[in-house]
Amino acid sequence: MAHQNMTASTIGSRALATALDAVSAMGQTGHLIIPETPTPAMLKAGSLIGGLSEETVRKIFVSMIEAEQ
């Protein structure tokens, strides 16, 4: 039983290492991971700099994300 757990642990460790490598590679290519919907802080920052309502900023953000899918 201990051998099986060690094997599962090793597989899990390798999977985690592969996932971390993939995320790291994305950063090196200039890509960012962004949320599908803006956070409250993002909405506030966008509305302050753009002079728009937070709802308008949210609509703009969502439309940009949808355009890339």
Secondary structure, 3 states (H helix, E strand, C coil): CHHHHHHHHHHHHHHHHHHHHHHHHHHHCCCCCCCCCCCHHHHHHHHHHHCCCHHHHHHHHHHHHHHCC
